[in-house]
Amino acid sequence: MDSQTAAKKILQADKLTFLTGAGVSTPSGVPDYRSLKGVYQGLSSPEYLLSHQCMIKEPAKFYDFVKKIYHPEAKPNVIHQKMAELAQTKEVWVVSQNIDGLHQAAGSRQLINFHGSLYDCYCRKCGQTIPWQRYLQTDQHEECGGQIRPKIVLYGEGFTEETMMDAKQAVSNADLVVIVGTSFQVHPFCDLIYDKKKTTEILVINQTALHIPMTHDFVEADGVTVFEKL
């Protein structure tokens, strides 16, 4: 399918659910996962540095890495903006793997941050909410001495039942599920499409084809190419 036809398909749908990954935010200057692997090749893997184990056993190493994946200067691009705009006239849900806060910054309200957000931080000891700006200065909570962390799902941690239920509901309600900018290989995110209705169509907008076991339309493009046509 070409980009123009894909854009028309999105505009014709009344109930849309977008499943988004890192490719949605790279046009905003946020590095994708492959870039993290490149930067840290030969050192500890990103999987370990973003793990519960690293946070507990090597908190300084964990903190040093996590600070590097903040990009507060990044702004929503046309993909984030158009998804938010579509929600003004349609039933739109966004379920995102991204932790960069850009969907929220663009104005998406029916949003499920599947892996959490870097900009939602709290103290592990006392539970107090901590501004992310303070976290970037120190991971120690001065009031109780506890460790501050972002509310993201680390490797080795599970998902809340509420997150899973909400994400599945967003997919099952849709007439069209649009998968954008993701390799769609991380579980349980990639399993969400099994909760769709039989009549729900799937559109994939990605630079590489996805191997999903159900009929779908595919646009070989970055998201910007399609969403700037909306």
Secondary structure, 3 states (H helix, E strand, C coil): CCHHHHHHHHHHCCEEEEEECHHHCHHHCCCCHHHHHHHCCCCCCHHHHCEHHHHHHCHHHHHHHHHHCCCCCCCCCHHHHHHHHHCCCCEEEEEECCCCCHHHHHCCCCEEECCEEEEEEEECCCCCEECHHHHCCCCECCCCCCEEEEEECCECCCCCHHHHHHHHHHHHHCCEEEEECCCCCCCCHHHHHHHCCCCCEEEEEECCCCCCCCCCEEEECCHHHHHCCC
